[in-house]
Amino acid sequence: MRVVAKSTLRDFWIAHPDSEEQLKAWFNEAEKSNWNSPVTIKTNYPSASILPDNRVVFNIKGNSYRLIVRINYKVGIVWIRFIGTHADYDKIDANTI
């Protein structure tokens, strides 16, 4: 998969250093993956939440942080739509961000 906007993750882990290791691990796994449907994501990330419009919410660092991506399965692109604390996540609409 091609992950768009690693800089978004980098900016976040600079502000939240305790997230760096897990965000880097997620990024590396995502780039090596060949997700062709939500089912393939749930295989490796059973706690991921599948949302409408090809959005997926990943729990980062024991659910301290939330990462929302939008995936084009056909082309193999993952767009980072949001990364934030659990409190930040509660303030947004994950289905439209």
Backbone as ProteinMPNN parsed JSONL, in Angstrom:
{"seq_chain_A": "MRVVAKSTLRDFWIAHPDSEEQLKAWFNEAEKSNWNSPVTIKTNYPSASILPDNRVVFNIKGNSYRLIVRINYKVGIVWIRFIGTHADYDKIDANTI", "coords_chain_A": {"N_chain_A": [[0.843, -1.168, 0.0], [0.398, 2.262, -0.608], [1.11, 4.82, 1.475], [-0.185, 7.91, 2.141], [1.03, 10.908, 3.256], [2.97, 10.686, 5.411], [4.203, 12.624, 6.82], [2.238, 13.789, 8.382], [1.898, 11.909, 10.389], [4.476, 12.009, 11.463], [4.613, 14.666, 12.421], [2.758, 14.418, 14.442], [3.896, 12.483, 16.181], [6.104, 13.865, 17.03], [4.965, 15.797, 18.639], [3.747, 14.108, 20.428], [5.609, 12.082, 21.8], [5.436, 9.478, 22.888], [3.946, 8.049, 21.102], [5.44, 7.513, 18.899], [6.92, 5.072, 18.295], [4.878, 3.141, 17.869], [3.385, 4.347, 15.814], [5.28, 4.447, 13.759], [5.669, 1.705, 13.418], [3.081, 0.941, 12.583], [2.933, 2.385, 10.158], [5.049, 1.183, 8.661], [4.094, -1.467, 8.506], [1.693, -1.025, 7.128], [2.619, -0.063, 4.657], [3.832, -2.355, 3.655], [1.756, -4.028, 3.354], [-0.997, -5.58, 1.581], [-3.747, -4.647, 1.402], [-6.856, -5.544, 0.407], [-9.454, -5.418, 1.03], [-11.771, -4.646, 3.712], [-11.796, -6.929, 5.291], [-9.233, -8.063, 5.104], [-7.796, -6.222, 6.554], [-8.897, -6.471, 9.125], [-7.956, -8.965, 9.784], [-5.282, -8.668, 10.64], [-5.555, -6.536, 12.329], [-7.625, -6.746, 14.551], [-8.995, -5.035, 16.29], [-9.518, -2.796, 14.852], [-11.766, -0.377, 13.563], [-14.197, -0.526, 11.131], [-15.456, 1.78, 8.942], [-18.028, 3.601, 7.089], [-17.563, 4.502, 3.587], [-15.017, 3.573, 3.016], [-13.341, 4.085, 5.183], [-11.16, 3.613, 7.979], [-10.597, 3.051, 11.391], [-7.869, 2.994, 13.454], [-6.605, 1.827, 16.494], [-4.159, 3.23, 18.458], [-1.364, 2.73, 20.467], [-2.541, 1.309, 22.717], [-5.14, 2.304, 22.552], [-4.872, 4.936, 23.279], [-4.5, 6.792, 21.35], [-6.023, 7.673, 18.236], [-6.186, 6.724, 14.868], [-7.287, 7.642, 11.772], [-7.928, 6.491, 8.582], [-8.422, 6.644, 5.034], [-9.13, 4.414, 2.498], [-8.241, 3.416, -0.747], [-8.887, 0.614, -2.074], [-8.658, -0.628, -4.558], [-6.651, 0.755, -5.976], [-4.644, 0.814, -4.126], [-3.971, 2.747, -2.174], [-3.516, 4.559, 0.811], [-4.89, 7.071, 2.642], [-4.07, 9.304, 5.123], [-6.296, 10.585, 7.336], [-6.81, 11.572, 9.87], [-5.203, 11.965, 12.993], [-5.077, 11.635, 16.396], [-5.627, 12.33, 19.92], [-7.63, 10.304, 22.12], [-9.577, 11.941, 23.229], [-9.586, 14.065, 21.362], [-10.546, 12.675, 19.164], [-13.149, 12.132, 19.964], [-14.353, 14.53, 19.459], [-14.768, 14.835, 16.767], [-16.303, 13.9, 13.598], [-15.933, 10.844, 12.604], [-16.837, 9.591, 10.34], [-16.897, 11.437, 8.325], [-14.586, 12.93, 8.194]], "CA_chain_A": [[0.0, 0.0, 0.0], [1.093, 3.549, -0.575], [0.531, 5.639, 2.541], [-0.012, 9.321, 1.822], [1.183, 11.895, 4.325], [3.732, 10.262, 6.588], [4.536, 13.839, 7.577], [1.178, 13.975, 9.378], [2.26, 11.042, 11.51], [5.719, 12.539, 12.052], [4.254, 15.849, 13.206], [2.047, 13.982, 15.64], [4.78, 11.835, 17.159], [6.973, 14.891, 17.623], [4.168, 16.394, 19.717], [3.386, 13.025, 21.357], [6.71, 11.127, 21.602], [5.086, 8.107, 23.275], [3.258, 7.394, 19.986], [6.353, 7.36, 17.758], [7.24, 3.676, 17.968], [3.717, 2.442, 17.309], [3.023, 4.932, 14.517], [6.263, 3.966, 12.78], [5.366, 0.29, 13.163], [1.859, 0.895, 11.763], [3.285, 2.866, 8.828], [5.831, 0.155, 7.977], [3.206, -2.593, 8.204], [0.742, -0.61, 6.095], [3.317, -0.001, 3.369], [4.145, -3.71, 3.196], [0.502, -4.777, 3.239], [-1.776, -5.556, 0.35], [-5.135, -4.677, 1.842], [-7.781, -5.48, -0.724], [-10.806, -5.296, 1.574], [-11.745, -4.514, 5.166], [-11.532, -8.243, 5.905], [-7.787, -8.261, 5.215], [-7.328, -5.361, 7.645], [-9.344, -7.054, 10.389], [-7.129, -10.139, 10.063], [-4.115, -8.243, 11.411], [-5.962, -5.492, 13.281], [-9.007, -7.08, 14.935], [-9.657, -3.945, 17.008], [-9.793, -1.69, 13.929], [-13.185, -0.147, 13.276], [-14.465, -0.29, 9.717], [-16.485, 2.801, 8.794], [-18.461, 3.797, 5.698], [-16.73, 5.236, 2.645], [-13.666, 3.001, 3.054], [-12.555, 4.625, 6.288], [-10.805, 2.656, 9.02], [-10.04, 3.647, 12.596], [-6.91, 2.146, 14.131], [-6.254, 2.206, 17.861], [-2.711, 3.334, 18.584], [-0.857, 2.763, 21.846], [-3.559, 0.876, 23.675], [-6.319, 3.15, 22.398], [-4.602, 6.307, 23.719], [-4.592, 7.61, 20.151], [-6.816, 7.112, 17.146], [-5.733, 7.032, 13.518], [-8.326, 7.38, 10.769], [-7.439, 6.506, 7.207], [-9.365, 6.304, 3.966], [-8.379, 3.496, 1.644], [-8.693, 3.024, -2.081], [-8.398, -0.763, -2.151], [-8.358, -0.981, -5.942], [-5.39, 1.374, -6.381], [-3.654, 0.533, -3.097], [-3.536, 3.987, -1.526], [-4.061, 4.842, 2.137], [-4.768, 8.491, 2.98], [-4.24, 9.602, 6.536], [-7.321, 11.621, 7.468], [-6.819, 12.121, 11.225], [-4.5, 11.302, 14.085], [-5.294, 12.459, 17.572], [-5.903, 11.661, 21.183], [-8.993, 9.787, 22.229], [-10.432, 13.113, 23.464], [-9.72, 14.749, 20.067], [-11.386, 11.817, 18.333], [-14.528, 12.287, 20.401], [-14.86, 15.82, 18.991], [-14.907, 14.849, 15.311], [-17.155, 12.871, 12.994], [-15.005, 9.943, 11.9], [-17.423, 9.184, 9.061], [-16.798, 12.481, 7.315], [-13.301, 13.621, 8.201]], "C_chain_A": [[0.897, 1.243, 0.0], [0.387, 4.427, 0.453], [0.864, 7.1, 2.258], [-0.019, 10.136, 3.112], [1.824, 11.33, 5.582], [4.081, 11.466, 7.446], [3.478, 14.143, 8.641], [1.478, 13.137, 10.613], [3.492, 11.588, 12.231], [5.426, 13.76, 12.922], [3.579, 15.449, 14.514], [2.997, 13.347, 16.645], [5.826, 12.792, 17.722], [6.25, 15.543, 18.804], [3.82, 15.389, 20.811], [4.418, 11.9, 21.216], [6.368, 9.682, 21.974], [4.359, 7.355, 22.164], [4.204, 7.013, 18.851], [6.569, 5.903, 17.357], [6.053, 2.972, 17.307], [3.278, 3.033, 15.97], [4.003, 4.509, 13.428], [5.991, 2.51, 12.421], [4.125, 0.167, 12.285], [2.186, 1.297, 10.33], [4.038, 1.793, 8.038], [4.978, -1.053, 7.607], [2.239, -2.236, 7.084], [1.411, -0.581, 4.725], [3.605, -1.386, 2.793], [2.881, -4.535, 2.92], [-0.092, -4.674, 1.848], [-3.246, -5.676, 0.736], [-6.047, -4.544, 0.629], [-9.236, -5.42, -0.287], [-10.689, -5.076, 3.077], [-11.422, -5.825, 5.883], [-10.038, -8.459, 6.085], [-7.191, -7.374, 6.307], [-7.67, -5.995, 8.988], [-8.549, -8.298, 10.761], [-5.948, -9.773, 10.956], [-4.434, -7.209, 12.479], [-7.401, -5.738, 13.721], [-9.729, -5.962, 15.675], [-9.943, -2.738, 16.105], [-11.298, -1.596, 13.691], [-13.335, 0.204, 11.804], [-15.654, 0.665, 9.625], [-16.93, 2.897, 7.342], [-17.424, 4.563, 4.884], [-15.257, 4.847, 2.762], [-12.751, 3.644, 4.092], [-12.325, 3.533, 7.327], [-10.194, 3.427, 10.18], [-9.13, 2.617, 13.254], [-6.66, 2.706, 15.53], [-4.734, 2.148, 17.983], [-2.356, 3.468, 20.059], [-1.966, 2.48, 22.849], [-4.782, 1.764, 23.701], [-6.114, 4.553, 22.987], [-4.784, 7.284, 22.569], [-5.434, 6.889, 19.111], [-6.279, 7.626, 15.819], [-6.855, 6.666, 12.563], [-7.684, 7.494, 9.4], [-8.606, 6.241, 6.264], [-8.574, 5.522, 2.931], [-9.059, 3.331, 0.29], [-8.091, 1.641, -2.313], [-7.953, -1.125, -3.565], [-6.984, -0.469, -6.374], [-4.274, 1.124, -5.37], [-3.096, 1.775, -2.426], [-4.273, 4.159, -0.209], [-3.813, 6.317, 2.422], [-4.993, 8.66, 4.471], [-5.192, 10.792, 6.636], [-7.28, 12.302, 8.831], [-5.914, 11.283, 12.109], [-4.669, 12.211, 15.285], [-5.494, 11.623, 18.819], [-7.331, 11.137, 21.165], [-9.969, 10.947, 22.436], [-10.643, 13.908, 22.171], [-10.668, 13.985, 19.156], [-12.859, 11.987, 18.695], [-15.163, 13.574, 19.908], [-15.112, 15.887, 17.487], [-15.929, 13.816, 14.86], [-16.25, 12.002, 12.112], [-15.532, 9.514, 10.542], [-17.257, 10.216, 7.962], [-15.444, 13.163, 7.233], [-12.413, 13.17, 7.041]], "O_chain_A": [[2.001, 1.242, 0.545], [-0.796, 4.735, 0.309], [2.031, 7.478, 2.151], [-0.939, 10.059, 3.927], [1.291, 11.474, 6.682], [4.237, 11.344, 8.661], [3.801, 14.699, 9.691], [1.329, 13.602, 11.743], [3.538, 11.622, 13.461], [5.939, 13.868, 14.037], [3.801, 16.065, 15.557], [2.916, 13.639, 17.838], [6.375, 12.539, 18.794], [6.857, 15.807, 19.842], [3.623, 15.758, 21.969], [4.139, 10.88, 20.585], [6.96, 8.753, 21.423], [4.172, 6.142, 22.268], [3.82, 6.277, 17.942], [6.411, 5.553, 16.188], [6.217, 2.287, 16.298], [2.845, 2.296, 15.084], [3.597, 4.243, 12.297], [6.073, 2.127, 11.254], [4.114, -0.624, 11.342], [1.764, 0.626, 9.387], [3.707, 1.523, 6.884], [5.121, -1.603, 6.515], [1.991, -3.047, 6.192], [0.824, -1.029, 3.74], [3.62, -1.562, 1.575], [2.948, -5.608, 2.321], [0.263, -3.802, 1.054], [-3.902, -6.673, 0.437], [-6.004, -3.541, -0.084], [-10.142, -5.376, -1.119], [-9.625, -5.296, 3.655], [-10.838, -5.815, 6.967], [-9.613, -8.986, 7.113], [-6.187, -7.738, 6.919], [-6.829, -6.05, 9.886], [-8.476, -8.65, 11.938], [-5.646, -10.483, 11.916], [-3.668, -7.029, 13.426], [-8.305, -5.012, 13.305], [-10.96, -5.938, 15.69], [-10.547, -1.764, 16.552], [-12.0, -2.606, 13.627], [-12.681, 1.116, 11.299], [-16.726, 0.389, 10.163], [-16.282, 2.337, 6.457], [-16.523, 5.193, 5.439], [-14.367, 5.687, 2.625], [-11.539, 3.734, 3.897], [-13.163, 2.655, 7.532], [-9.383, 4.333, 9.985], [-9.559, 1.508, 13.573], [-6.522, 3.915, 15.711], [-4.11, 1.14, 17.651], [-2.98, 4.232, 20.795], [-2.28, 3.304, 23.708], [-5.395, 1.957, 24.751], [-7.086, 5.285, 23.174], [-5.166, 8.438, 22.764], [-5.541, 5.662, 19.11], [-5.962, 8.806, 15.672], [-7.319, 5.527, 12.541], [-6.99, 8.465, 9.098], [-9.633, 5.687, 6.655], [-7.479, 5.924, 2.539], [-10.271, 3.137, 0.195], [-6.93, 1.515, -2.701], [-6.975, -1.851, -3.742], [-6.242, -1.173, -7.058], [-3.095, 1.212, -5.711], [-1.901, 1.855, -2.141], [-5.48, 3.938, -0.117], [-2.667, 6.766, 2.444], [-6.001, 8.203, 5.01], [-4.927, 11.864, 6.092], [-7.662, 13.466, 8.956], [-5.862, 10.058, 11.992], [-4.431, 13.416, 15.2], [-5.525, 10.393, 18.779], [-8.13, 11.491, 20.298], [-11.067, 10.938, 21.88], [-11.751, 14.375, 21.908], [-11.493, 14.58, 18.462], [-13.719, 11.985, 17.813], [-16.387, 13.704, 19.932], [-15.618, 16.893, 16.989], [-16.363, 12.967, 15.639], [-15.863, 12.4, 11.014], [-14.753, 9.112, 9.678], [-17.455, 9.905, 6.788], [-15.186, 13.905, 6.285], [-11.29, 13.655, 6.898]]}, "name": "protein", "num_of_chains": 1, "seq": "MRVVAKSTLRDFWIAHPDSEEQLKAWFNEAEKSNWNSPVTIKTNYPSASILPDNRVVFNIKGNSYRLIVRINYKVGIVWIRFIGTHADYDKIDANTI"}
